[in-house]
Amino acid sequence: MLTTLGKSIVGLSSFSLLPSCSISSSFTGIWLQPGLVDLITINNTWFSLKGTCLYGQQDVKYKYIYYNEQTRCKRCILFIPRHSNALQYRESMYL
């Protein structure tokens, strides 16, 4: 299950950007999110409905910036692992 904790604005000034995303294999796969009909897909470069992963933050293990080509907006997303089959995430407003 994938649960949204809410939205919070995250400043980008503290980012140490990696040259590419390196998303944990424990996050990749197909997930069910309550309230959505379609399944959520997460892989090394893509998070459905959120877009393409641009950067990962080095000092915070599970924080990434995603770019949605349809809306032309970026979001900061923090993954919070809860269990092998339960994942939460927080997302910023569009940056």
N, C-alpha and C positions, 0 to 999 in steps of 0.2 A: 504494500500500500504506500502511496506517496501523498504526503500531507503538507499543505502550505501553512506555515506558522503565521504569516502576515507579511506586510511590506514595510521596509524601513529604508531610508535613504542612507547610502554608504558613500563616504568620500573616497575619491580615487587618488588623493595625494599620497597615501601610505602604501600604494601598490609597488611591489617589486615584481615586475612582469617577467614571466617565463617566455621563451621564444615560441612555445606552442602549448596546447593543453595536454595534460597528462591526467586524465580522470581515472580514479580508482576503478578497478574491474568490478568491485563490489557494488558500484552504482550503475554499471551498464546493464542493459536488458530492457525488458518490456514491463511496465508498471501500470497498476490500476490506481487512478486518482478519484476519490469520492467526488461526486457531483459532475464528472465528465463521462460522456458516452464512449469516446475514443480512448484507446490505451495510450500511455505515454512511452516513448522510446528514448533511451539515453545511450549514446555510444561515445567514443573518444572525441568526436568532433561535433555532435548534434544532440540537442535536447528538444524534442518535438514541442511545438507551441512557443518555445523560447528562442530557438535559432541555433546558429553556429557558434561554437566556442572560440573566442579570440585569445584569451589569456587566462592563465592560472596564477594565483598569488602564492609566492614562495613561502612567506612566513605564516600564513594561515592555510593549512593543508587542503581544505575543501572549498575554497572561494574562487569563483570563476566569473569572467565577463562573457556574456553571450550577445550576439548581434542578430536581430531579426530583420531579414531582408524585406519582408512585406511592410513592416512599420518603419523601417530604417532607424531603429532605436537600439540602444545597448542597455543591458540590465546586468547588475551584479547579483549572482546567485551563490548562496552558501548552502552546501549539502550538510545535513546532520544525520549521520547513520544511527539508527536506533536498534536494529536487529537485522539478521541476514535477509529477511524478507519485509522489512519496514524501513522506509527512508523518508525523512522530512527535509524540507528546504525552505529557506527564506529568500525573498527576492526584493530588490530595490524597485523604486519607481523607475521609469525610463530615464536614462542618463543623457 
